[in-house]
Amino acid sequence: MTQGELAARAGIPQPNLSNIEKGKQDVTVTTLRKIAYALDVPPREFFEEENKLGGHKIKLKRPTIEKLAHALIQGDVSLDANEKQIVTLFREILPGKNKSQLRLKKMHHSWLELKKHLGPEEINTLYERVQELKRLGAL
């Protein structure tokens, strides 16, 4: 379905729909309901957090944290598909020299995706381990 078709079905202006999709305009509850009904889904669908890794947050055990931390620093560690996805997202949120608008937008997107897969404790533990390895110069 195109934006134009969705806008027509929802009864909202297409430029507004485009701005909502781009994050340039906040969506009202009324507009959200119109979009949901136009898509034939309940509005709650927009708020349910089902991620690409099986619909639940992953609990990382110490060996996995070590493996991911080494992969983030060295890059040559063998990882499964889920671990690769986490490492890719995590790399995007690590501080870097490039502060461009595109980099900041990508960092924000990666942060939101990472939070769907890992809880705050796992994110903090992994971040702390990466920083510790960098400080120690272990790798």
N, C-alpha and C positions, 0 to 999 in steps of 0.2 A: 504494500500500500504506500502510495506517495504521500508526502506532506500535504499536498493539495487535497487529495482524497480524504485523508484523515481530518483535515481542517473542515472540509465540507460536512463530513459525517458528524463531527463534534459540534459544528456550528460556531467555530471560532475562526478569527482571521488567520490565514496561513503565515503572515509575517510574525504574528505572536507565537505560533507553534514553533516556527524556526528559531526565534529568540529563546524560547524555553529550552529547546533541544540543545542550543549552543551555550546555555547557562547565562545568557545575557538578561533574562527576565525570570523572576520568580513566578511560580505557578500558584494560583489560588485554589482553594478546596473545590470551588465550583467548577473551575476549568479542569482540574484533575478528574473530577467525576465525569465531566463531559467526554474527556479523552478516554477514560476507562470504559465507559459505555459504548463509545464509538468503536473501541477495540474488542468489545464483547468480553471484558474481563472485570472482575470485581475490583474496586479501587484498592483494596488491601494488597493486591498483587504488587503494587508499586512499593510497598513497604516491607514485604517479606524478604529476608536475606537468605537466599539460596545461592551458594557459590559454585564455582566450577569444579571444586574438589570434593564433591559428594554431598553438599548441602549442610555441612557442619564445620565448625572450626577445628583445626588440627591441634592436638596437644603434642608438643615436641618433647622428646626425651633427650637427656644429656648427650648421648652419642650423635643424635641427629643434629642437635645444636652445634656440636663441634664440627660435624661434616659440613653444615651450611656455612658456618663461620669461615672455615678453611676455603670453601668454594668461593666465598665473597672476596677473599683476599688473594688466593692463588689462581682461581679460575680453572684449574685442571683436575678437579675432583669429579669422580663418576657420580652422577645424580639421576634419580628417576624423574619422570615428567613433572610430577607435583613439586618436587624439590627444585627443579630448574625454574619453574614458574615463580616460586617463592624467592629464589635468588635474584631473578630478573627484576621482580618488583622491588625487592629490598635495595638493589643497586640504585634504583631510581630515587630512593628517598635518602640515601646517604649524602651528607654534605659534599658539595663540589664547588669548584671555582666559577663555573658557568651559572650566572644568575639571570639568564634571559627569561623573558615572559613565557616562551615555549617550554623551557626547562622547568619553570615553576609550575606551569599547568600540568606537565607530564608527571612531576613529582607529586602533585596533589592527587591526580588520578591513581597513581601507583599506591599511594598511601591508603586511599579508600579501598582499593582492591585488596591490598595486604590485610587490612583490618577485617575483611570478609573471611579470610582464610585462617588468620591467627588471632589469638586473644592478646590483650595488652601485655600480659606476663611473658608470653612467648616472644613478642616483638622486642620488649625491653631486654630480656635475657640474651637474645641473639645479638642485639645492638651492643650491649655491654661486652659480650664475648669478642665481637669484631674489634671494638675499641681496645680491649685488653691485648689482643694479639698484635694489633698495630703498635701499641705502646711498647710491648716487649720485643718487638722486632723479631718475633719468633718465626716469621715466614718471609 
